[in-house]
Every structure is written in structure tokens, then in C-alpha cells.
Amino acid sequence: MRIIVIENTYAAWREAALHALASRATPESIGWRVIDEDGGEASPALFDEHACTPPAPASIDSADVRITRELADLLKDAALFRDPDRWAFLYRVLWRWHGGDRAVASPADADGARLYRMAKAVRRAKHDMIAYVRFRLRAAAATTDSDAPAPDLPEYVAWYEPEHDVLAWSAEHFARRMGRSTWLISTPDGAAWWDGKAVRLERRAALPRTERSQRADDAQALWLAYYRSTFNPARLNEAALEQHLPVRFWKGLPEGALIPSMISEAKSGARRIAQASGVGALDGKAVPVDAHRAQPARQPPSTLDACRRCSLWQHATQAVAGVGPDHARIMLIGEQPGDQEDLAGKPFVGPAGKLLDAAIERAGLARENLYLTNAVKHFKWILRGKRRLHKTAAQQEIDACGYWLAHELERVQPAVVVTLGATALTALLHEKVSLRDHVDRPLEVDGVRVVATYHPSFALRQQNDEARERVLAAISAALAQARELAGVA
């Protein structure tokens, strides 16, 4: 019996198999061994026959074997199949082909059928790894434990448990897709590093246990909000869900923790509610009934995310609540979230927010001391090409969100409210008004002083720098006036 010792790679097996074919070694006369997982050195000889010293590999010729591209692809994929007998089996396939037995490449042959099954399983594992690896932004300081080293971990990390040896293949795929961002994919059997220039493979897991948990970062929080908002309980098909997203992957996916609860909610009534709302949205004959009397008695929503008082939630990523101290002296009310606010879940973080920051600074105020919110809490938009463009909220949508604005005013109880734009002023006064009639004319609403001014987006729409500066100066003056009225030092 000849013992062939190789590294656990297709390239090492191929070289050894060609030498074995040249020496006419039959599959039954060879025992295949791989270098141990700890990286121990193998015998320097290629063949070890009856514990005798064999000739050096350089003195052994390689067989000239010509195979089809299809068979080559099958062999390469099957070489990644986790089976201790895979190298012996692949050599048997190659031996039969080299001997002229072309049936070995047919699924109708016993060996051919096994080869196809192995390759198919590996290709599925490749697809799964690309589909279900989830990178997350690593915390600035990594915590290690006693059974793992403390390496300088890269910017993004991921933990995955593949069924077959597809780590090296998928690492090349992610290296092409991730650009210069450094990352690490760690598995129970090894790890792949990307430093922005080259992939480095290691034999053991390099990610500490404390780094393997799916702690949510900002990107994951946004993804979970999007995932939940797109879930339609009325169209839930559990069999199809588990077929396309097998349960064994759920533990490694951020959204995996949401799926069981969403399925449970769908079974316990959310499916019927979703169907009813879908039917209600269909066109039909208009019935002249008072809108308030036509609405069934409902409990008011307990959270902003659960609000369905108007239809804007259907096309928004998430509701955007106000931010700031609960007892701020000054409250700023805008119109509605924009594209960037809808994605970030925070008000005034886009281009208009930057102009507002400049106006706040000119007025001698600090943003962290102000309460910032919007009259409408969901982003209303229309699609133009690939861009989502702002669309002015309708009066019924302003009235629907008045429920949440009233709660904010009651909780914060500001001394002065600054309305940014006509929509905010309309929401506060509960009637359609002209902004020009109230600019530079403070008024009082329910015991609260109100200062009306332009929305920062109005400055962005100006045609030149001079006009833009005039609008920005007017906003700064209104904020300075609010500061004086509120008695803020």
C-alpha cells in the first residue's frame, strides 16, 4: 500500500494524482493522507511504500491527462466537499477517465452520480455563503477570551459556519466586492482576512467568542427597520420562506431574531389585518359619509412606529421622531423628514439640516439644547429616476400627525416654538395660513410664544449665493428672537 501525503487542497491532490497515474498506481493500492490540521510537516517524499524511502518527487514523471472542462469543474468543486474519502474517490474518477472509461463523467454511472452530488452540494454551499454572510462594523476595542488570540481585527467582521470547504473561494468573491474595506470572515475551521490588498487564510478561527454575537450597529438597525417594514403577513408562505432561507442560517443573521415573532404575529391576526387594509385601499364607489363617523373605534397607537393614522408609513423606511432634551426652552418644528432623515431615523441630518446648524450657531444657540421635530413624521416622496424627491404633505396627513405633535408639545412644554416653513405653522395653528403673513410677527398659541420663519430647504432652492444668504440670515434672526423670548443665556 502506498501512502500519499498531501496538503488538503485541490492543487496538491492534482499534482500527486498525476504522479500516481504516471507510475500506474491503481486506486486500490493508494492510501491518501492529508497534513494534520495543526500544520505538522509531512514526509518529504511523495510516496511512502511499506515504510521504505521512496524516490524524490522530482524523479517521478507526471501523466499527461486530458479531461473536459465540465469534468475539471466537477473535480474542483467536489474537492471542496467535506468527506475524509474524497481524495481517494476523486483519484478513482481520474483513473477511470485516464483509462478510457468516459462513463465516469455521466450522472447515470455510480461514481459519476456521486461526483455530481458532491459538486452540487459544494455549489449550493458557495451560494449560501455569499447570501448569508453578514458583515458588521466592528467596535473600536475588541475583547478577547482565553481560547482565542487578540489580533488586530479589521474594520468589518463576520462569523459563518459553512457546510463545506468554501471559505477560500468565497473570500476571493468578497475581496472583489468589498473594495479597500478590511474584513475578516471567521469559521470553526479557519479564517479569511482581507487587508485591502490580499487575502490571507488561517487554519483556525480568528474571531474571539465575544465578537461572534450579532451586536447591532447603525447599519444593522437600519436594515432591521427596513426588513420589518417590508414584511407582508398576508403573503406569508412558511414553506417557501424556509426553502429560500433555511432555518439553520437564522442564528447568524441579524434579521433571524425577527422572523419567529413576525411569523407568530402573522398567525395570530396580523395576516387578516393586512388583508383587510389591502382590500380597503382598493378603488370603489365613494359613499358620502362623514370621515370621523366612518372610522371604527380604535385604540390610539402606543408608539410612533406603530402609527397607521395615514398612509405615509407604507412607503417610508421608518418614522422619524423628534430629538432633544425633554424640557428644552425652544422647540423647532420642520415640515417632514427628507431622504437622508428617512434612512437615518433622525431629523435634520441632510443638506437642510447643515444649513440649520449654521443658522443655530449664528444665533448663539447650541443644537443639543434645542428640541427638533417635524409636523409630519414619515417621508412623503415621488420617484424621479433613481432619486426620491420630496413631496409636500397633504392637509389630512398634517392633521393625522398632529396627534404626535400635540404629545411632544405637552411633554416638552417649550417656552418658544420656532416653525420652519408654512407646513409647520399650519400644523401648529390647525388651519391653512400664509407664511408671509407671520414672518417677523411673533404670536401666542395656547400660552406658547411662536416665531415663524423659512424652512432651511427654501435657502437651498435659491438661485444664487446672495439670495441664499438672505434666507439664512432671516432664519438666524428668527432663532435669535426665539432665544431672547425664551430667556436663554
Secondary structure, 3 states (H helix, E strand, C coil): CEEEEECCCHHHHHHHHHHHHHCCCCHHHEEEEECCCCCCCCCCCCEEECCECCCCHHHCCCCCCCCCHHHHHHHHHHCCCCCCCHHHHHHHHHHHHHCCCHHHHCCCCHHHHHHHHHHHHHHHHHHHHHHHCCCEECCCCCCCCCCCCCCCCCCEEEECCCCCCCHHHHHHHHHHHCCCCCEEEEECCEEEEECCCCEEEECCCCCCHHHHCCCCCHHHHHHHHHHHHHCCHHHCCHHHHHHHCCHHHHHHCHHHHCHHHHHHHHHHHHHHHHHHHHHHCCCCCCCCCCHHHHCCCCCCCCCHHHCCCCCHHHCCCCCCCCECCCCCCEEEEECCCCHHHHHHCCCCCCHHHHHHHHHHHHCCCCHHHCEEEECCCCCCEEEECCEEEECCCCHHHHHHHHHHHHHHHHHHCCCEEEEECHHHHHHHHCCCCCHHHCECCCEEECCEEEEEECCHHHHHCCCCHHHHHHHHHHHHHHHHHHHHHHCCC
